[in-house]
Every structure is written in structure tokens, then in C-alpha cells.
Amino acid sequence: MRARPALVVFALSLTLYLAIGFVLALHYNFLMGDALSRVQSAQGVLFSRNPHLAEIGFIFTPLTALVEIPLVALSPWIPELTRYGLAGVIMSALFMAAAAAQIWGIGADRGTPHWQRVAVTAVFVVNPMIVFYGATGMSEAPFVFLMCWATRRLIRWTSTDDVHDLIGAGVALGLAYLTRYDAVVPIAAAAVFVAVRTCRRSGAARRDRLREGFLDAVILVAPGALAVFVWAYSSWLLTGHVLAQISSSYGNTQILAQSGGPIDSGWSTLGFSTAETLLLAPALPLVVPAVVALAVRRRDLEVLVPTLLFGSVLAFQSFSYARGITFPFLRFYIIVIPLICVYALQLSPARGVLPSRRPGRYASVRNISEPDVRWAAVAGTALLVFGLPITLVGMADPQLSAQQYALRSIVAGPNDNAEQDTRERRILATFSTERAIADHLDAMDLPEGSVLMDTVSGFAIVAASDNPRQFVVPSDDDFVSVLGEPAEHGVQYILAVPGAGRGASDAVNRRYPTLFDTGGEVATLDLEIPNDGADQPDWRLYRALTDTPQP
């Protein structure tokens, strides 16, 4: 019976996110670059010239693309799954709906009043940031779900001492690492918490307590450690980089350098991170003192779990931005939304016995005599509701929400500021040029391996094409040899972008530095294509030179 409300939450949330995602993608053609890039990676696993699993690459963690592969397999019959990234939309909608079900489950496990469970879950479901990332195919959705799942299982473990809950938390954190590298920090934080918790509640000798604490920590850490090792070792074997996200020419460090370096430094980064956090959770400064005071009064250890798991992710993001190794994106702080929702649920006391598969010897009954400060739960839940308009308004601010503000023109219509209105419309037109290029090439009915390009900028072209096998891209086994002698390997056309910015990491530009400007003595200009999208490069289609003229 308990699963039924969670299933309803999942179904309603899924319907909402799918509806919005399909409208954004198919009607407004609004696509997120990282999301479409993952879809193209999944497409490459099945439909490239050299199909193999390593096509997913090692810059992004693999889970998102792996989940999308079964959906992308249907793209020959439903081209929109890749062309408009609908495979990503379906993936993120499923995961974010599952995250909503986990928020409901945390409230049900705690025994919170039904009204509060409904209200807090509803606030989570309709939070504009959650809706956006549940509908756009980004990795935030699976990451939020896995962190909520890990938090729920670890909260349960504090009472049940059930190894199944501990294993569940470990598996969730391991999968979270395969979704976002950020998860390495909560894995470490959770391990320390579990070890200390086990040591403190055991009545055995000190040596036995240390052994039990160590074993519990190992159970929790093992899935995450395995994920870290396998992913790093695979990356090293295939690319020569242990952490391609950091050391590769396509990774964050190089992207930041190509973009002119970090925007802020010093104390200003802390101010920005604080502003982003409070934009997504305006009630945090008021809710946290109440949660802490009640937790101390009740001796409620459960409050530590979301604080350590979600809080460590926020701390890591703030630190990374301060060190200049990540970007000033609002989405990197999205984990504060489930954090404040769990805090709101924890304003009510934990009650009753949690059902578990195999309670451990340290299982405990939550004290039903804990003080129930009902006004705190009511006030905390109300603050969550009142914070939603602040988040919505903040997402329309270009300074605070660089990746979302263009949606303002969809919701509110044309902007009074003509310059900003033009900018917003160009953002909404992102990848329209790449789709047009794909259509042009498809109409030429080219044979396999006819078009040489790098997917650092051209992933949207491959994703939109009905014939992805016509492209020679860096993940192909023979890319280096084809790049050295394009015409000799059957290449008829080369797609080029300017060598500035992201184009500096383009493999074609690195091999032929003057290609975009002059053809690099290997090609002649066939077509020049200005880009309609914001922050997207102009394209030039070159015809490869051969000993015999092309027909």
C-alpha cells in the first residue's frame, strides 16, 4: 500500500516533465548542448562508422548516455529522438520523476503528516529549476535522483542498521559518480559518517568497534570505489587520460582557457556561489537554524545525513568555482533544492519503526515522545512555497542564470530590451543551423565516410543527420589516418569552424591550422554557413582536393 502514493507522484511528475520537454524541444526547438552531445554519443554507439561502446567518450561520465542507448536505438523510425534530443528528454523526465518519488518516500519513512508530505513533494515537483532539468535531458536529473536515493537509504540505516539500506546507499552513490564527478565528495563524507556512527553505538571493545566501523564504511564505499576505478582505468586504457574531464584537450580546464579563463576569483566567487544557492533555496537561512535547534533538542541524527551528502556537493561546487576549474552555472547548485525539501520534512519529528528486510543488532525505534513543534513544520513548508517565485524570477536573470534566462521570452513574450530580446531568440535558435547543415548533407546522399569533422562543435550535426555513417569523427578507429590524408580515404567534404575559442581544440583545426581561412591546401571552399545560434561557431563546408576532379 505504501508504494501506491509514490507511484502516483512518479506518474504525475513524469507526465509534467515529458509534456514540457516535448514542447520545448519540438515546438520551440530549445535544446541544451550537453544533453544533445550525450544523445549523439549514444547514437555513435549504435550507428557510427565504427560502432563501439567507447563512443560515449570519457569527458562526460557514462551513465546518462548508457541509459539513452535503448531509446536511441529507435531513432531510425523516430528521428526526433536524436535530431531534437528527445531521448535525453525522456531520460531526464524518468529520473526527475523518480527523484520526486524519493522525496515522498523520505517523508513517508519519517512519518511526517500527510499534508506536509504532499505539500513538500509538490513544491519539489513544480520548482521551476527541477521542472527545467527534468525536461531538458541534462545529467542533473539522474544525479538528483541518485543523491535523493542515497540520502533516503542512509537515513533509514541510522534506525534500521540494515545492511541492505547500507548497500542501497552505496550503490546509489556509486551510480551517482557515474553520472557526475561531484559524487566522489559525498561518498567520502558518507563513509566517515557511517564509520563514526557504528563506532559510537557499539558497546564492544575499542578494537572491535573500530573493526565494525571500518567494515560498515567499506560496504558503503565499495560500489563507489569500484565505479571510480573502472571508469578511470578504462579512460586511461583508451585515451591515455585517467581523468579526461580535467586533463584532456576537450575537458573543463581547456574549455575555460579557450573561453578566456575564469570570470571571477577570490571572495567574489564565494559571493556568487552563495547567491546561486539562495536563489534556488531562499528559505535556507531561516529553515536551517530551526532544523538544527530541533535536531539538537530531539537528538535527531537523521538531520546529519542530508547535511553531509547534499552539503558536501554544494561545498565542492563552491570550492571548484573558487579554484577556477568549473563554470558559473546555476545548475551546479541544484542539489540545494532536495536539501531544503528534506530539511522541511525533518521539522516534523521522526516516528515509529521503519520496516526493513533484516534489522541489525543496533536497530532502534524512533522516539514517539519527541516534541512535535507543529508551527515549525507549517512555517517551513510555507517558506518553501513562497520561495518558488524568487527562483522563477532569478532564472530570468542573465547574470545569475546564464543557461536558463532565454526561457523568459517563451513565458513572458518579447523583451523590452531589444538587445537582450535578440540574444534570447538566438539562444532559442541554437543548433538550428546545425540541423540545416545535416539536412543539406543528407540531401546529397553521400557514401559512408564522406564528411570529415570534429564533434567538439559538430555533435548536433551528426545527431540531426539521417545518415550518421557519412561522418568521420574522432571516436572512429581510423580517424587519425583519415585526418592525415582525407581524399585518399574517400573524404569528399570537410566541415570547418574558426580556430578561436572552442575551435582551438578541434582536431581538424589542429591538423590544418589554416583550413577555415584558406582551405589548408587540402580543400576548396564549397559553402559558407553563418550560424543563427548564440555562442555557436560559423561553419564552412570545404570540398576535399583530389588528384582527379570531383564530378
C-alpha positions, 0 to 999 in steps of 0.5 A, a space after each residue: 500500500 505504501 508504494 501506491 502514493 509514490 507511484 502516483 507522484 512518479 506518474 504525475 511528475 513524469 507526465 509534467 516533465 515529458 509534456 514540457 520537454 516535448 514542447 520545448 524541444 519540438 515546438 520551440 526547438 530549445 535544446 541544451 548542448 550537453 544533453 544533445 552531445 550525450 544523445 549523439 554519443 549514444 547514437 555513435 554507439 549504435 550507428 557510427 562508422 565504427 560502432 563501439 561502446 567507447 563512443 560515449 567518450 570519457 569527458 562526460 561520465 557514462 551513465 546518462 548516455 548508457 541509459 539513452 542507448 535503448 531509446 536511441 536505438 529507435 531513432 531510425 523510425 523516430 528521428 526526433 529522438 536524436 535530431 531534437 534530443 528527445 531521448 535525453 528528454 525522456 531520460 531526464 523526465 524518468 529520473 526527475 520523476 523518480 527523484 520526486 518519488 524519493 522525496 515522498 518516500 523520505 517523508 513517508 519513512 519519517 512519518 511526517 503528516 500527510 499534508 506536509 508530505 504532499 505539500 513538500 513533494 509538490 513544491 519539489 515537483 513544480 520548482 521551476 529549476 527541477 521542472 527545467 532539468 527534468 525536461 531538458 535531458 541534462 545529467 542533473 536529473 539522474 544525479 538528483 535522483 541518485 543523491 535523493 536515493 542515497 540520502 533516503 537509504 542512509 537515513 533509514 540505516 541510522 534506525 534500521 542498521 540494515 545492511 541492505 539500506 547500507 548497500 542501497 546507499 552505496 550503490 546509489 552513490 556509486 551510480 551517482 559518480 557515474 553520472 557526475 564527478 561531484 559524487 566522489 565528495 559525498 561518498 567520502 563524507 558518507 563513509 566517515 559518517 557511517 564509520 563514526 556512527 557504528 563506532 559510537 553505538 557499539 558497546 564492544 571493545 575499542 578494537 572491535 568497534 573500530 573493526 565494525 566501523 571500518 567494515 560498515 564504511 567499506 560496504 558503503 564505499 565499495 560500489 563507489 570505489 569500484 565505479 571510480 576505478 573502472 571508469 578511470 582505468 578504462 579512460 586511461 586504457 583508451 585515451 591515455 587520460 585517467 581523468 579526461 574531464 580535467 586533463 584532456 584537450 576537450 575537458 573543463 580546464 581547456 574549455 575555460 582557457 579557450 573561453 578566456 579563463 575564469 570570470 571571477 576569483 577570490 571572495 567574489 566567487 564565494 559571493 556568487 556561489 552563495 547567491 546561486 544557492 539562495 536563489 534556488 533555496 531562499 528559505 535556507 537561512 531561516 529553515 536551517 537554524 530551526 532544523 538544527 535547534 530541533 535536531 539538537 533538542 530531539 537528538 535527531 541524527 537523521 538531520 546529519 545525513 542530508 547535511 553531509 551528502 547534499 552539503 558536501 556537493 554544494 561545498 565542492 561546487 563552491 570550492 571548484 568555482 573558487 579554484 577556477 576549474 568549473 563554470 558559473 552555472 546555476 545548475 551546479 547548485 541544484 542539489 540545494 533544492 532536495 536539501 531544503 525539501 528534506 530539511 522541511 520534512 525533518 521539522 516534523 519529528 521522526 516516528 515509529 519503526 521503519 520496516 526493513 528486510 533484516 534489522 541489525 543488532 543496533 536497530 532502534 525505534 524512533 522516539 514517539 515522545 519527541 516534541 512535535 513543534 507543529 508551527 515549525 513544520 507549517 512555517 517551513 513548508 510555507 517558506 518553501 512555497 513562497 520561495 518558488 517565485 524568487 527562483 522563477 524570477 532569478 532564472 530570468 536573470 542573465 547574470 545569475 542564470 546564464 543557461 536558463 534566462 532565454 526561457 523568459 521570452 517563451 513565458 513572458 513574450 518579447 523583451 523590452 530590451 531589444 538587445 537582450 530580446 535578440 540574444 534570447 531568440 538566438 539562444 532559442 535558435 541554437 543548433 538550428 543551423 546545425 540541423 540545416 547543415 545535416 539536412 543539406 548533407 543528407 540531401 546529397 546522399 553521400 557514401 559512408 565516410 564522406 564528411 570529415 569533422 570534429 564533434 567538439 562543435 559538430 555533435 548536433 550535426 551528426 545527431 540531426 543527420 539521417 545518415 550518421 555513417 557519412 561522418 568521420 569523427 574522432 571516436 572512429 578507429 581510423 580517424 587519425 589516418 583519415 585526418 592525415 590524408 582525407 581524399 585518399 580515404 574517400 573524404 569528399 567534404 570537410 566541415 570547418 569552424 574558426 580556430 578561436 575559442 572552442 575551435 582551438 581544440 578541434 582536431 581538424 583545426 589542429 591538423 590544418 591550422 589554416 583550413 577555415 581561412 584558406 582551405 589548408 591546401 587540402 580543400 576548396 571552399 564549397 559553402 559558407 554557413 553563418 550560424 543563427 545560434 548564440 555562442 555557436 561557431 560559423 561553419 564552412 563546408 570545404 570540398 576535399 582536393 583530389 588528384 582527379 576532379 570531383 564530378 
